[in-house]
Amino acid sequence: MSSALRMAAFAAAGVIVFLLPGWVGGVYGAFAVIAIMATAAYGLDIVVSDLGEVSLAHTVFFAAGAYATGLLATRLGAGSWVTLGAALAAGTIIALALGLVTLKLREFVFSLVTYAATVVAAAVAHNWDLLGGSDGVSGIPTLDLSIGSLQLAATNDAGLWPYAFILLLITLYAVRQFRRSRLGAMAMMVHLNPRLATMSGIDVRKVRLGVFVLSSTFSAAAGWLYAYQRAYIGPDLFETYFLVLMLTAVVLVGRRRLLAPLIGTALIVGQERFLSFGGEVNAIILGGALVVALAILPGGFDALLRRLVARPAVQAPAPETRPVPQP
């Protein structure tokens, strides 16, 4: 397929997805949450799939974006453009500080330290009155990105959906460009062969830090929009649910597939919104999906599908050998 036809196909698919919530009964809220959580998952995806590390701190970046938005919007009356900048700044600063600490750490130790950061952040959110404590922050105003006379406010889920969709499109484009960039190529080399990367003149620490900080911006931007969508933020953002959701979305379909985290998120949130069996059962389904993806289908559904459609090579029968008559 030529690049023009491919772009046309993607554009047509995008239009269909954008119009789909209205066609199926106005389920704009569910689609907005899918777009927001998929954006957060893409932040984790480039760390897991491109850098080869499992970060357990991306709920911190997600919550940082949401808290920066909620606090500035409710206590200082900041507009949505200002809160967007603050959310990105909050995620970047935290990722920079945490990244500098974890530069030398790899694999299990890296995951353990990032999880410890999540535990500490959750304790701070629960007990610090400045952040609302265990009650959180409520009364967050609606999203308003108006510029001059151009009104761009979202007063309900139907109005918020276009902005969630645009955020998702920007994220998809940014991840695609990252994987085609020099930083993306260096990240893969650092992932696959750190020693060779060092011998090639690549600053491994700088690459790891750059990718880690870049990943935080996606999750923080998702937290920014999630605060407006829910109109409330609280310590529940640090709960295991959000972390497991991101991890499952990353590994369920397949790694280094551009649409994989989006499809994974859609499957998870879609089950919870349209085929729900109750909170506890949904949690079991989500946890079970992560276990299956890691233990039984390490390559995700993509690898399984490839194995099913691949046809085994048909071996030609060996020629019959006849005994040579003896004179």
Secondary structure, DSSP 8 states (H G I E B T S, - for coil): --HHHHHHHHHHHHHHHHHHHHHTT--HHHHHHHHHHHHHHHHHHIIIIII----S-HHHHHHHHHHHHHHHHHHS---HHHHHHHHHHHHHHHHHHHHHHSTT--HHHHHHHHHHHHHHHHHHHHH-GGGTGGG-EE----EE--BTTB--EE-SHHHHHHHHHHHHHHHHHHHHHHHHSHHHHHHHHHHH-HHHHHHTT--HHHHHHHHHHHHHHHHHHHHHHHHHHHSEE-GGGGSHHHHHHHHHHHHSS-TT-TTHHHHHHHHHHHHHHHS---HHHHHHHHHHHHHIIIII-TTHHHHHHHHHH------------------
